[in-house]
Amino acid sequence: MEEVCLNTESVGNDDADECEIEGDCAMTEYVSETGVIENPLPPSVGMEFESYEDVYYFYNCYAKQQGFGIRVSNTWYRKSKERYRGKLSCSSAGFKKKSEANRPRPETRTGCPAMVKFRLMENKRWKIIEVELEHNHLITPGSGKFYKSHKIIGAGTKRTLQLDGPEEVQKIKLFRTVIVDAEGNGGVDTDGGQFGNDVLLPSQLKFKEGDAQAVQNFFFRLQLMDPNFFYVVELNEKGYMRNLFWTDARSRVAYGYFCDVIAIDTMCLAYKFEVPLVTFIGVNHHGQPILLGCGMLADETTESYIWLLRAWLTCMLGRPPQAIITDHHKNLQTAVADVFPRASHCFYLSRIIQRIPETLGELFDLEAIKVSLSKVVYYFLRPEEFEAAWDEMTQNHGIRDHKWIQTLYEDRKRWVPAYLKETFLAGMVPLQQNETTASFFEGYLDRHTSLKEFMDNYDQALQANHQLESLADMDSRNSSCMLKSRCYFELQLSKLYTNEIARRFEREVEGMYSCFCTRQAYVDGQVMTYLVKEQVEVEGSKPETRDFEVMYNASEMDVLCVCGLFNFCGYLCRHALSVLNQHGLEEIPPQYILGRWRKDTRRSYVLDHGCRGIDTNNPIHRYDHLYKCIVRVVEEGRKSQDCSKATQQALADILNKLHLVEDWPCNM
């Protein structure tokens, strides 16, 4: 199979680094005996191909899947008649020349802008340099509509999958992967050379003996269990593994449900763990963390982070999240801005507070500084209040000129709650001083855990996480959260939301009774502003009364509190509920009912690619398609004991029809 690379944008030499994409979702994913790339990714800037024809073939397969045709718009030649640049466009690009015929054909083109531009690089590979994916006309993916360009995608016309034995016939998702050198250092024999005795390069993963083989076995094992497993390997100039990324089908589907906010956890890099792990974390409908991908990086350079983020985004079909939470790290901040320019980027607040001892350790009265800084950050709700308190705090403790403190203040809009109230964070940013952010693999990975040990424990960690979600699903499906009040708001959400989220909201309903003296302060058009007083507990001090400003638009039923809890956690705060209650509303307005928390939404963690491109005469196609179908059945059947029994009976009936029932375990 010919190689297709996805490189980051050039930082130095174009051909300095290589990476391979492996797995079902990559450009080198399964190419069948009919020559069709199944489920190709959208083209993106940086993709590289072996030849001009490969670019055309790849874009044509993508076009067929999406439901449009393509044509060559332009090809540039050198004087030597060598092609060095090309442009492929949607078949609806441009307009036809006006015809003087008596009965001219109707215009079928729309001036569609969709296209890709690519050029020949110094390394003799063709690189996509510009992409436009949007069309100005209707396209229907999987419609089966046939275009002229699709004629070249036929049986046996391009790239056949070489099968060497029965193992490959039974599992057709294994591709050429990293070849481990004899020393076990993760080298790749790209040209027949041996790199086992080379000096360890700064830009390669610091593997111990046998680690590279363990990585290869790890990827093979996951790929055998999951035909939609996806992984990417970036190699340095010597052919050694520099960076890795991987994810599975469940993570890719879960991101489709919960793509609003993600966290990128680089704690293992910051604290020099033996396993240089980076995890992509989301939050599910129970408020539980879910794994959306993993990576290992040789270093913390901007280039490595950009490569990793692009690999993850490519795997997720180019759909960026609305908000991203990371550690406070300059290179990572630059990479996020480069790959996700439209996403809101926030920092882990709790980890910034945790870093105070190690960063300001040389200063006296460290505990007093931590208490003062925490109070300033968590207590003040408005930017101007925070800035005044910060200035006073840094002056009193003599830390105003400290470089780290200055950097924190410059980046305050990315981590101080007073500035984050317009960013939806789904409860992923703790709002209490004593709350911390745990690692997804906590209990399975620490600073001294070896790579082999981590990979051995990887499945166990994921199964534990999946089991917690399944138990929470069962709990929410079979019962509702016990009501602690007769409040209509609580009753409403207990019927709609999962039990865990309903319990969290319950605390706000209870908090309504600590609010008093809800009075209207002023009116501006249709917007009324209320002051809600609440008796709050302040750590280290006596309870005090605080005013919370709540704006309410009766005509739109919009309510906005200065505390910003709705965007922080995904449900209305006690202050907003007090105002709604005062106006006689018995139900929460629909715009504040979020689908991501609902328990009546059916979520199936199986990639559904449909049956496009299935050749029923091809046994490999039949196997692949049936495998995907049966995985969906298993996912549904595991949800309860009754479903499991029904699934086994249905499968027994199917096997009976296929005259294979004698080997079915139900009869044993």
Order of alpha helices (4+ residues) and beta strands (2+ residues): beta-beta-beta-alpha-beta-beta-beta-beta-alpha-alpha-beta-beta-alpha-beta-alpha-beta-beta-alpha-beta-alpha-beta-alpha-alpha-alpha-alpha-alpha-alpha-alpha-alpha-beta-beta-beta-beta-alpha-alpha-alpha-alpha
